[in-house]
């Protein structure tokens, strides 16, 4: 023979359920927060990538113009119309633009690398 008597638990079962619900809500809130942070990070990286690509396009245009200017000044130097220091300034501008182009490429690849890190 067995006897079963319900023992009053002081609403411990209800309190435990509320505790679990609050923990789940907290986890959901943290997950939403991290998803928002992740999306903001990815969007910022793509924005930076677009900015680097537009800078690259602008530098490429400038390089074409400076290259044409170098060719024109080369002819003018032989004729004596343009001085050697002016010609060297144009060459220095070309070198500076090439350096800027290299820096933009490096920054672009760093951004792409970071995007790949976040998306994998």
C-alpha positions as CSV (number, residue, x, y, z in Angstrom):
1,X,0.0,0.0,0.0
2,X,1.3,3.5,-0.8
3,X,0.1,6.8,0.1
4,X,0.8,10.0,-1.9
5,X,0.3,13.4,-0.3
6,X,1.0,16.5,-2.3
7,X,3.4,18.7,-0.5
8,X,3.1,22.5,-0.8
9,X,6.3,23.7,-2.6
10,X,5.7,27.5,-2.0
11,X,5.2,28.1,-5.8
12,X,8.7,26.9,-6.5
13,X,7.6,25.3,-9.7
14,X,6.1,28.6,-10.9
15,X,9.1,30.6,-9.8
16,X,11.4,28.2,-11.7
17,X,9.3,28.5,-14.8
18,X,9.5,32.3,-14.5
19,X,13.2,32.2,-14.0
20,X,13.6,30.0,-17.2
21,X,11.4,32.4,-19.2
22,X,13.4,35.4,-18.1
23,X,16.6,33.7,-19.0
24,X,15.3,32.9,-22.4
25,X,14.1,36.5,-22.9
26,X,17.6,37.6,-21.9
27,X,19.2,35.3,-24.4
28,X,16.9,36.4,-27.1
29,X,17.7,40.1,-26.3
30,X,21.4,39.4,-26.4
31,X,21.1,37.5,-29.7
32,X,19.1,40.4,-31.2
33,X,21.8,42.8,-30.0
34,X,24.6,40.9,-31.5
35,X,22.7,40.4,-34.8
36,X,22.3,44.2,-35.0
37,X,25.9,44.8,-34.2
38,X,26.9,42.2,-36.8
39,X,24.7,43.8,-39.5
40,X,26.0,47.2,-38.7
41,X,29.6,46.0,-39.0
42,X,29.0,44.3,-42.3
43,X,27.1,47.3,-43.7
44,X,30.0,49.6,-42.6
45,X,32.6,47.4,-44.2
46,X,30.6,47.4,-47.5
47,X,30.3,51.1,-47.3
48,X,34.0,51.5,-46.8
49,X,34.6,49.1,-49.7
50,X,32.5,51.2,-52.0
51,X,34.3,54.3,-50.9
52,X,37.7,52.6,-51.7
53,X,36.5,51.6,-55.1
54,X,35.3,55.1,-55.9
55,X,38.7,56.5,-54.7
56,X,40.4,53.9,-56.9
57,X,38.4,55.0,-59.9
58,X,39.3,58.7,-59.2
59,X,43.0,57.9,-58.8
60,X,43.0,55.9,-62.1
61,X,41.5,58.9,-63.9
62,X,44.1,61.2,-62.4
63,X,46.9,58.8,-63.4
64,X,45.7,58.8,-67.0
65,X,45.7,62.6,-67.1
66,X,49.1,62.8,-65.4
67,X,50.5,60.2,-67.8
68,X,49.3,62.3,-70.8
69,X,50.8,65.4,-69.2
70,X,54.1,63.6,-68.8
71,X,54.2,62.7,-72.5
72,X,53.3,66.2,-73.5
73,X,55.9,67.8,-71.1
74,X,58.5,65.3,-72.4
75,X,58.1,66.8,-75.9
76,X,58.0,70.4,-74.5
77,X,61.2,69.8,-72.6
78,X,63.0,68.8,-75.7
79,X,61.8,72.0,-77.4
80,X,62.8,74.1,-74.3
81,X,59.3,75.3,-73.6
82,X,59.0,73.6,-70.2
83,X,61.8,73.6,-67.6
84,X,63.3,70.5,-66.1
85,X,62.0,71.2,-62.6
86,X,58.5,71.6,-63.9
87,X,58.8,68.3,-65.7
88,X,60.1,66.6,-62.5
89,X,57.1,68.0,-60.6
90,X,54.8,66.3,-63.0
91,X,56.8,63.0,-62.6
92,X,56.6,63.5,-58.8
93,X,52.8,63.9,-59.0
94,X,52.7,60.6,-61.0
95,X,54.8,58.8,-58.4
96,X,52.6,60.2,-55.6
97,X,49.4,59.0,-57.4
98,X,51.0,55.5,-57.9
99,X,51.7,55.4,-54.2
100,X,48.1,56.5,-53.4
101,X,46.8,53.8,-55.8
102,X,48.9,51.2,-53.9
103,X,47.6,52.3,-50.5
104,X,44.0,52.2,-51.8
105,X,44.5,48.7,-53.0
106,X,46.0,47.6,-49.7
107,X,43.1,49.2,-47.8
108,X,40.6,47.6,-50.2
109,X,42.1,44.1,-49.7
110,X,42.1,44.6,-45.9
111,X,38.4,45.5,-46.0
112,X,37.7,42.5,-48.2
113,X,39.6,40.3,-45.8
114,X,37.6,41.6,-42.9
115,X,34.3,41.0,-44.8
116,X,35.4,37.4,-45.5
117,X,36.2,37.0,-41.8
118,X,32.8,38.2,-40.6
119,X,30.8,36.3,-43.2
120,X,32.4,32.9,-42.8
